Amino acid sequence: MELRYEFMIYVCIALVVLVSLFFVLFNTKKKGYKDGKKIAGLDYVKKTGYFKFKMVSYRIISVLSLVALVGCIIVSCFMIARPYERYTIEEEKYSRDIIICMDISTSVDELNQSLMNSLKETVKDLKTERIGIVIFNTTPVVLCPLTDDYEYVLGVLDQVENSLKARTTYLYSFFTNYEDVAYDYDYISAGTIIGNEERGSSLIGDGLAAACYCFTSDDPDRTKVIIFSSDNCLEGTPLVTTQEAADICAKNDVIVYGIGTYLMYDDDEEAMKNAVESTGGKYYREDYSGSMKMIVDDIEQMSGAYIGGTKEVRDYDVPESLFGWLLATTIIFIVSARVLKL
């Protein structure tokens, strides 16, 4: 603990000395009897045990009262001098860009919904990374370009979650009218099924390739990561296959972490696993316990992501460190003064 205004200690000491001298030099109160009666046999009274006990108690309480008063003054002086503690804070900076790429065909709804809380917690823990969101079915749609506006990203994820719930409610409930859930239902459908009649749906490679091209080239040293959720079940004619999209990612130094559904066909799962691992990433399944946490841990450990930090020295006032002493000495003084009837 340090003092912000150390000179105030000396000012307070000087004032205390001056006040003490004033009372010593100008205390002209005459000793004598006032409103009382003189009694005889005082020497006898002084020898009694009761009188001796009272005198000892009086002296002890008087000393305690004086010590408490001096303590109050000393602690007050230190509080006036503003005690503080100095901390050195290092703000870590990372050069990661992360794209959340979600297959929003209905067969992946359960997986995407289970990931939402983990994705939002991950965004809340970010510091200087940029993050974006791409969804796809027939056609990829960029819901959120790369940004460090985490509040906006969380808002988009909230809306995606609401949309997934609305679609599940509408598709699997006989009592839900489309008009009641139209806005939320259409949020992830609008734009993503353009060309569905001609090209089909679940064009996995197109979605992954689109996510790859969302990264900017203004800083080649930034680590680029895609968190990719899909069942890799192709239901149409894509422009690029999943493996071709993975090759594009690898060529552009983009690492893909894939999460597949537990109902995937073995061939689809094997193809997706090979594709994401060819980028230097890892593959996880929906039924892996804590798969999202594993991905976050892997991203945190990626070399080259940390670019240092800035150190900042901050001073924080800590009056509470002395307030307890001030309160204790004040209470002792008040109680002892009350006992002495000062």
N, C-alpha and C positions, 0 to 999 in steps of 0.2 A: 504494500500500500504506500502511495506517495501523496504529497500534499500539493494542491494546485497553487495555493497562495500561502506559502510557508511563512512569509513575513508577518502574516496576521497573528501567528503564535507570539511573536515578540511584542506586537502591539497590545495583545490581550494581557500578556505578563506585565507590561508597563502600566496598563490601566489598573490591574489588580494591586500592584505595588502602591500606586498613587492613592487608591481608595483605602488601602490598609493604613498608610501613613496618615491620611486624613482622620481616620477614626482614632488612631493612637495619639496624635498630637492635639486634636480638638475635642477629645472626649472629656468634658469637664463635669461630668455627672458626679455629684457629691454622694459619697456613701453615707448612709445613715438610716435611721428608722423612718418609715413612712406608713401612716395609717395602721400602726401596730402597737403592741405593748411590750415593754421591757420585762424580761422575766429573770428570776434569780435561779441559781443552781445550774447554769449552763454547762459548767465543767462536768457535772454529774451526768447530764444528758448526753454529752459527747462520748461518754464511756459506755453507754448502753449498746447492746448488740444491734438493736433496731436502727439506732441513729447511724452506727457505722455501716450497716448494710445499705441504708438509704444514700449515704455519702458516696460509697463505692459505686452504687448503681448510677448516681448522678454524674460522677466523673466519667464513667464508661460511656454513658449515653451522650454526654457532652462532647467527648472526644470523637465518638462515632458520628455525631451530627456535624462536627467541624470537618472531619475527613470526607463525609458525604458531600458537604458544601464545596470543599476544595475540588473534589472529584467532578462535581457538576460543572464547575468553572473550567477545569482542564479539558473535559470532554467537549464542552461548548466551544472552547477555543479551537480545538482540532476540527470540529464540524464547520466552524466559520472559515477555516483554512481550506475547506473542500477536499476531503480525501478522495483519491481516485486510484484505479488500477489500469495498467496499460496492457493491451493485448495486441499481438501481431496476428493479423488475419491474412491468410493466403487464399486467394480466389483461384480455384483451378479452372483452366480453360481447355476445352476439347475441340477438336476439328472434325467431329463426326457429322455426317449427313445421313439421316435415316428415313427411308420411305416405307410406310405400311402399305402393303399391296394385298388386297383382299378379293378373293373370288366370291362374288355375292350371288352365285346361283343357289337355288333353294337347298341343294344337297349339302351346302357348307354352312347353312344358317346356324346350326347348333354349335359348330366349332367357333364361328365368328362371335356368337353371343358369349361363349365361355371365355373368350380372350379379352372381352371388352374391359373388364375391371383391371386386369393385369396391364393392358395397354395404357389405360388412363393413369395407373400408378407409375408406370414407366415414364410417361410424359411429365408427371409431377416431379420426378427425381432428376430430370434433365437440367443442365446448367447453361451451357453455351452451345449445345448442339442445335442443328436445324432438323426439322421433321416435316414430312409431307404425307399425304394420304391419297392412294389411288385405288379405285374399285373397278371391277370389270366383270362382264359376262360375255356378251357378244363383242361389245366395244368398251375399251377402257375410258374411264372418266377421272379426271384429276379433281378430287374434292378439295384438296388443300395443297398448294405448292409448298416447296421448302420454306420454312419460316421458323423463327425463334419466338413467335407469339404463341406461347403455350396455352394461354387462356382460349385463344381462337381454336387451336387444335383440339382441346378438350371439349369445346362446344360442338365441333364437327363430330367427334367420337360419340358424344351424347346423342346427337341426332341420328347417327348411323345405328346406335343401339336401339333407339326408339323405333326406327324403321324396321329393324329386324324383328322386334317384338310385335309390331303391328302386322307384319307379313305372316308371322307364325299364328297370330290370333285369327287373322282373316282366313287363312288356308285351312286351319284345323278346328275352326269353331263354326257351327251352324247358326249361331245367334248373332254374328257380327256382320253388319252391313258395310259394304265397301265405302260408302260415303263417310262413315264414322272414322275410318282410318286412312282415307285417301291421301292426305298430305304426307303422313309418315310412310305409308306404303310406297308411294311414288318417289320418295327421296332417293332411294338407292336403285330404283328401276329406271328413272328418267335418264335417257342417254345411253344406258348400258345395254339396251336391247335393240339399238338401231341396227338394221340389217339382219335381224334375227331370222326372217323368213328365208333369205337367200343363203346366209352363211352358217346358221345354226347358233348354238350357245356354248357356254363354257369353253371359250377359246383361250386356254391357259397360257400358251406361249405369247399371244398378243398382249395379254395383261402384264406379264412379267417384263416383256420387252419395253412396253410403254413406261413402266415404272423405272426401268433403267435409264431411259432417255429424259426422265424428269430431273436428273442430276445436272448441275451446271459444271462448266469446265473452267470457271474463273479461278479456282484454286485447286490445282492438281494434287496438292499434298493432303487434302481432306480425305478422311476415311469414309467410304460410301458403303452403306448397308441397306439391304432390303429384307424386311420381315414379311414373309410370303405365306399366306394361308390358302389352301386349295385341296380338292380331292383328286386333282389331275385327271378328271374324267371328261375327256373330249367329246363334245356332242355336235361338232360342226367342222367347218373347213377353215383353219387358221392361216394367217399369213406366215407365221413362223411356229415351229414346234416348241415344246417346252425346252428341249435340249438346245435348240438353236437360240432361243432367248437366253438360256444360261451361258452359251458361248459369247453372246453379245455382252452380257454382264462381265464375264471374265476378261474380255478384251478391253473393257472400260474400267477395270479394277473395281468392280462392284461385287461385294460379297453378299450371298443370299443365304438367309436362314429360313428353312421351310418348315411348315407345320401342316401335316396331313390329317385327314379324318380317320377315325378308327374303323369306318366301314369301307375304306378304299379297297379296290381290287388289287391283288398282289402285283400284277404287272404295272398298274398305274403308280403304285407306291414305289416300286423298284425304280421306275423311270424318273419319278420326281426326286427320289433320294440321290440317284446318280447325277441328275442335273444340278441340284443345289450344291452337292459336294464338289462338283467340277469347278465351282467358283471359289472354293476355299471355305465355304460355309458348312453348316451342319443341318441334318434333317431330324425332325422330331415328329412324334405322333400325338394326336389329341389326348390319348389316354395315358401319356407319360405324366407322372406326377410333377407338377411345377415346371412344365416345359417352357412356359414363357419366362420364368425366372432363370432357367438355364440359358436361354438366348440372351437375356440382359447381362448375365454374368460373363458370357462369352464376348459380348460386345465391349464390356468394360475392360476386358483383358487384352483387347486387340492392340497390338503394337502400332505405334505411330499416331494413335488417336490423341494422346496427351501432348499439348503444345506449351506446357508451362503454366505459370500463373503470376498474378500480381500480388505483391505484399502491401498491406496497408496497416499502419499503426493507428489504433483507436484507443481513446481514453474514455473510461466509463466512471462516473461519479458513484461512490459506494458509501453514502451517508448511513445506510442501514447497518454497516459494520460497527458504527459507534453509537447508533441510536439505542441499542440494547443497554449499553453502559450508562448512557445518559438517563434512561428510564429507571434503571436500577438505583443509581445514586440519588436521583430525585425522590424516589419513593422512600429510600432510607432516611433522607434528610427530613421529609415531611413527617414520617412516623416518629422519628426521634424528637423532632421539634414539638410534635403533639404531646409526647410523653413528658417532655420538659415544660410544656405549656408556655412556649416562647411566643 
